[in-house]
Amino acid sequence: MSNEQSRREIPFTYTRRQFWRALLQEMFVTRGTLQGKPGGRLSELGSLPDDQLAQVTPIINPEYEIFVDQNHVWSRHKKTGATAKLFPMERENLAAFNLFNGNYTLSQVAQSVSQELGWDAAQASAHVRELFLLLVSHTVCVPRDPPEI
């Protein structure tokens, strides 16, 4: 094979966005492993039991900026500029989202939402879980510390 024939673009099966998501997941696993914890993938968070997921401390991924447009909360990737519509600007969403700051566990966020909205604990927990997992699916929100999966 001549030198010219061997030079070509390498085909990738992932888009750039899929690549960065996969890389973030691998970093998540590696970080947990280095801390002596069993590694887990972001995609596995949704299969955690409620009591285990409740101990996760969510934080906004610093690769994203958050903004409001058309009565919805959006994200914009700081490097690629890719945007995603995340959720409607509704009181229950904002009450939870504003506490996804790396200082409170999902359990504490749910307790705050329950008190603020007058919801029972189960309803608040389900809402917080659903919102968190939605944001994880966009890699906009990640656990501050990897949970033991």
C-alpha positions as CSV (number, residue, x, y, z in Angstrom):
1,M,0.0,0.0,0.0
2,S,1.5,3.3,-1.0
3,N,1.9,6.2,1.5
4,E,-0.7,8.3,-0.3
5,Q,-3.3,5.5,-0.2
6,S,-2.9,5.0,3.6
7,R,-3.7,8.7,4.3
8,R,-7.4,9.3,4.7
9,E,-9.8,10.6,7.2
10,I,-10.6,8.1,10.0
11,P,-14.3,7.3,10.1
12,F,-15.8,7.6,13.6
13,T,-19.1,6.0,14.6
14,Y,-19.7,8.7,17.2
15,T,-20.6,12.3,16.6
16,R,-18.5,14.8,18.4
17,R,-21.3,15.3,21.0
18,Q,-21.5,11.5,21.6
19,F,-17.8,11.3,22.0
20,W,-17.7,14.0,24.7
21,R,-20.6,12.3,26.5
22,A,-18.8,9.0,26.4
23,L,-15.5,10.7,27.6
24,L,-17.4,12.3,30.5
25,Q,-18.8,8.9,31.5
26,E,-15.4,7.3,31.4
27,M,-14.0,10.1,33.5
28,F,-16.8,9.6,36.0
29,V,-15.9,5.9,36.2
30,T,-12.2,6.6,36.5
31,R,-12.7,9.2,39.2
32,G,-14.7,6.8,41.3
33,T,-12.2,4.0,40.8
34,L,-9.3,6.2,41.9
35,Q,-11.2,7.1,45.0
36,G,-11.5,3.4,45.8
37,K,-15.1,3.2,44.9
38,P,-16.7,0.8,42.4
39,G,-16.9,2.6,39.1
40,G,-20.3,3.4,37.6
41,R,-21.5,5.1,34.4
42,L,-23.9,8.1,34.3
43,S,-26.3,5.9,32.3
44,E,-26.5,3.6,35.4
45,L,-27.8,6.3,37.7
46,G,-31.4,5.7,36.6
47,S,-31.2,2.1,37.8
48,L,-30.1,3.0,41.3
49,P,-32.6,2.4,44.1
50,D,-34.3,5.5,45.3
51,D,-32.5,5.5,48.7
52,Q,-29.1,5.3,47.0
53,L,-29.8,7.9,44.4
54,A,-31.1,10.2,47.1
55,Q,-27.6,10.4,48.5
56,V,-26.1,11.8,45.3
57,T,-25.1,15.5,45.3
58,P,-25.9,17.0,41.9
59,I,-23.8,19.8,40.4
60,I,-24.1,21.6,37.1
61,N,-21.4,20.5,34.6
62,P,-19.1,23.5,34.2
63,E,-18.9,22.8,30.5
64,Y,-22.4,24.3,30.1
65,E,-24.0,27.6,30.6
66,I,-27.6,27.8,31.6
67,F,-30.0,30.4,30.1
68,V,-33.7,31.1,29.8
69,D,-35.5,31.6,26.6
70,Q,-39.2,31.1,25.5
71,N,-40.2,30.3,29.1
72,H,-37.9,27.3,29.2
73,V,-34.5,26.7,30.8
74,W,-31.8,25.8,28.2
75,S,-28.2,24.8,28.2
76,R,-25.4,25.8,25.9
77,H,-22.1,23.9,25.7
78,K,-19.4,26.5,26.2
79,K,-17.0,25.1,23.6
80,T,-19.3,23.8,20.9
81,G,-22.2,26.2,21.3
82,A,-24.7,23.3,21.0
83,T,-28.0,24.2,22.8
84,A,-30.7,22.0,24.3
85,K,-34.1,22.9,25.7
86,L,-34.1,21.3,29.2
87,F,-37.4,22.0,31.0
88,P,-40.2,24.6,31.3
89,M,-39.8,27.4,33.8
90,E,-42.2,26.2,36.3
91,R,-42.0,26.7,40.1
92,E,-41.4,23.0,40.9
93,N,-38.6,22.7,38.4
94,L,-36.8,25.9,39.5
95,A,-37.2,25.0,43.2
96,A,-35.2,21.8,42.5
97,F,-32.9,23.0,39.8
98,N,-31.6,26.0,41.9
99,L,-30.4,23.5,44.5
100,F,-28.4,21.4,42.0
101,N,-25.3,23.3,43.1
102,G,-23.1,20.7,44.7
103,N,-24.1,21.6,48.2
104,Y,-27.2,19.4,48.7
105,T,-28.0,15.8,48.2
106,L,-31.1,14.9,46.1
107,S,-32.7,13.9,49.4
108,Q,-32.2,17.4,50.8
109,V,-33.4,19.0,47.5
110,A,-36.6,16.8,47.7
111,Q,-37.2,17.9,51.3
112,S,-36.8,21.5,50.3
113,V,-39.2,21.1,47.3
114,S,-41.7,19.3,49.5
115,Q,-41.7,22.2,52.0
116,E,-41.7,25.0,49.4
117,L,-44.6,23.5,47.4
118,G,-46.5,21.7,50.1
119,W,-46.0,18.3,48.4
120,D,-45.7,15.0,50.2
121,A,-42.2,13.5,50.4
122,A,-42.9,10.8,47.7
123,Q,-44.1,13.4,45.1
124,A,-41.2,15.7,45.7
125,S,-38.6,12.9,45.6
126,A,-40.1,11.6,42.3
127,H,-40.0,15.0,40.8
128,V,-36.4,15.7,41.9
129,R,-35.3,12.3,40.6
130,E,-37.0,12.8,37.2
131,L,-35.5,16.3,36.8
132,F,-32.0,15.2,37.8
133,L,-32.0,12.2,35.5
134,L,-33.3,14.4,32.6
135,L,-30.3,16.8,33.2
136,V,-27.9,13.8,33.4
137,S,-29.1,12.5,30.1
138,H,-28.0,15.9,28.6
139,T,-24.8,15.7,30.7
140,V,-25.7,19.2,32.0
141,C,-25.9,17.8,35.6
142,V,-23.6,15.3,37.1
143,P,-23.0,13.8,40.6
144,R,-20.4,15.9,42.5
145,D,-19.0,12.6,43.9
146,P,-19.6,9.3,42.0
147,P,-22.0,7.1,43.9
148,E,-21.1,3.5,44.6
149,I,-23.0,1.5,41.9
